[in-house]
Amino acid sequence: MKTTLGTMYVLQRQHKMSSQVCLQKAVETDENGSMK
């Protein structure tokens, strides 16, 4: 149980970070209007 909670926490943090990066990339491409 402890391990599962730890894994979930890590995955959650990774997902949060990766979605932030995705958002940044989406904003950048929106401004450039290149990859859409």
Backbone as a chain_set.jsonl record, in Angstrom:
{"seq": "MKTTLGTMYVLQRQHKMSSQVCLQKAVETDENGSMK", "coords": {"N": [[0.85, -1.21, 0.0], [1.899, 1.234, 0.857], [3.913, 1.538, -1.042], [2.405, 1.699, -3.388], [1.004, 4.088, -2.987], [3.145, 5.85, -2.969], [4.113, 5.513, -5.568], [1.917, 6.417, -7.027], [1.918, 9.09, -6.231], [4.333, 9.978, -7.325], [3.869, 9.498, -10.052], [1.751, 11.23, -10.41], [2.982, 13.688, -9.982], [4.826, 13.668, -12.109], [3.053, 13.619, -14.256], [1.777, 16.059, -13.9], [3.903, 17.817, -14.363], [4.589, 17.15, -17.012], [2.231, 17.788, -18.349], [2.212, 20.496, -17.974], [4.384, 21.22, -19.525], [3.423, 20.433, -21.993], [1.343, 22.253, -22.24], [2.784, 24.643, -22.346], [4.165, 24.241, -24.763], [2.011, 24.116, -26.501], [1.013, 26.695, -26.298], [3.18, 28.1, -27.316], [3.277, 27.138, -29.973], [0.831, 28.053, -30.767], [1.175, 30.819, -30.767], [3.133, 31.041, -32.718], [1.794, 29.858, -34.764], [2.439, 27.717, -36.311], [2.571, 24.795, -35.941], [-0.278, 23.471, -36.077]], "CA": [[0.0, 0.0, 0.0], [2.798, 2.388, 0.93], [4.598, 1.651, -2.333], [1.424, 2.133, -4.38], [0.748, 5.508, -2.763], [4.346, 6.559, -3.4], [4.14, 5.474, -7.033], [0.844, 7.299, -7.499], [2.358, 10.465, -5.998], [5.375, 10.277, -8.312], [3.22, 9.561, -11.373], [0.944, 12.452, -10.428], [3.905, 14.808, -10.152], [5.348, 13.597, -13.48], [1.958, 13.989, -15.159], [1.594, 17.501, -13.734], [5.013, 18.485, -15.035], [4.514, 16.92, -18.466], [1.084, 18.521, -18.898], [2.618, 21.9, -17.999], [5.259, 21.343, -20.688], [2.535, 20.345, -23.16], [0.627, 23.523, -22.314], [3.739, 25.645, -22.82], [4.416, 23.985, -26.187], [0.788, 24.464, -27.218], [0.96, 28.164, -26.341], [4.233, 28.533, -28.242], [2.868, 26.84, -31.35], [-0.308, 28.925, -31.063], [1.719, 32.139, -31.079], [3.831, 30.938, -34.001], [0.812, 29.44, -35.757], [3.094, 26.785, -37.233], [2.131, 23.412, -35.801], [-1.645, 23.347, -35.568]], "C": [[0.883, 1.256, 0.0], [3.469, 2.63, -0.418], [3.643, 2.195, -3.388], [1.163, 3.632, -4.239], [1.936, 6.328, -3.25], [4.416, 6.635, -4.91], [3.103, 6.43, -7.602], [1.268, 8.76, -7.37], [3.38, 10.878, -7.055], [4.757, 10.43, -9.699], [2.426, 10.856, -11.499], [1.84, 13.66, -10.685], [4.443, 14.84, -11.58], [4.292, 14.063, -14.463], [1.741, 15.505, -15.115], [2.665, 18.255, -14.521], [4.894, 18.353, -16.548], [3.338, 17.687, -19.075], [1.402, 20.014, -18.937], [3.48, 22.159, -19.229], [4.415, 21.329, -21.955], [1.796, 21.67, -23.346], [1.542, 24.607, -22.869], [3.974, 25.488, -24.313], [3.201, 24.406, -27.008], [0.688, 25.983, -27.357], [1.973, 28.682, -27.353], [3.799, 28.318, -29.688], [1.682, 27.719, -31.741], [0.192, 30.303, -31.502], [2.404, 32.127, -32.445], [2.856, 30.579, -35.127], [1.39, 28.43, -36.733], [2.507, 25.378, -37.119], [0.724, 23.34, -35.211], [-2.533, 22.676, -36.59]], "O": [[0.646, 2.203, -0.75], [3.582, 3.766, -0.877], [4.019, 3.05, -4.19], [1.106, 4.357, -5.232], [1.759, 7.378, -3.868], [4.737, 7.681, -5.475], [3.382, 7.166, -8.549], [1.022, 9.57, -8.264], [3.311, 11.975, -7.61], [5.075, 11.367, -10.431], [2.423, 11.498, -12.549], [1.515, 14.536, -11.486], [4.513, 15.904, -12.195], [4.588, 14.812, -15.394], [1.549, 16.149, -16.146], [2.37, 19.203, -15.248], [5.076, 19.326, -17.279], [3.439, 18.181, -20.198], [0.927, 20.726, -19.822], [3.333, 23.183, -19.896], [4.653, 22.108, -22.878], [1.642, 22.151, -24.469], [1.15, 25.387, -23.737], [3.985, 26.473, -25.051], [3.344, 24.985, -28.085], [0.319, 26.49, -28.416], [1.679, 29.579, -28.143], [3.938, 29.21, -30.525], [1.539, 28.09, -32.906], [-0.299, 30.877, -32.474], [2.278, 33.07, -33.226], [3.061, 30.945, -36.284], [0.898, 28.293, -37.853], [2.003, 24.834, -38.102], [0.554, 23.17, -34.004], [-3.723, 22.484, -36.341]]}, "num_chains": 1, "name": "protein.A"}
